[in-house]
Amino acid sequence: MKLTQKEADQLINMLKQTVKNSRLNFPASKGKLSFDVVGERKIDMFVINIDRKGINAQSCTYQGRIKSNNLILLRLDVNPTAIHINPSGEKITGTHLHIYNEQYELSKAIAFDIEDKDLYDNCYTFFEEFHIIKPPKIEYQSSTIDKGGFNEYTRNDK
């Protein structure tokens, strides 16, 4: 199902909040996590996916999609060595953000500066980009790679 650009922009910019107020664990390497968020209009339901399926332990994909039809509206690919080629031929190296576009859907991306944040902090950066004003509490386990190496603690400071 295609959306008009106006419809997509409205859904992306709509304020959202987590459906269940529970603690979730940030996925370890090769792990994934999904949870639901609801928009201002209670009929607008979305799913947030956090996926660490890649080979690189410092890579992660965060995406927000419409629950009823699985259409992805926003996807942040965090990977310092990734290469993405846009439909125009423009090459983007490193972390990039896909924003639903009526013409290209998700095949077009823009470079995205993550300001040397760790994967846990990037999670909350993505929540801000997708306008989740009440995100879940996510605990960060020692199996997640940080900027300086493995963390040996649990973090839930967000």
Secondary structure, 3 states (H helix, E strand, C coil): CCCCHHHHHHHHHCCEEECCCCEEECCCCCCEEEEEEEECCCCCEEEEEEECCCCCCCCEEEEEEECCCCCEEEEEEECCCCEEECCCCCEEECCEEEECECCCECCCEEECCCCCCCHHHHHHHHHHHCCEEECCEEEECCCCEECCEECCCCECCC
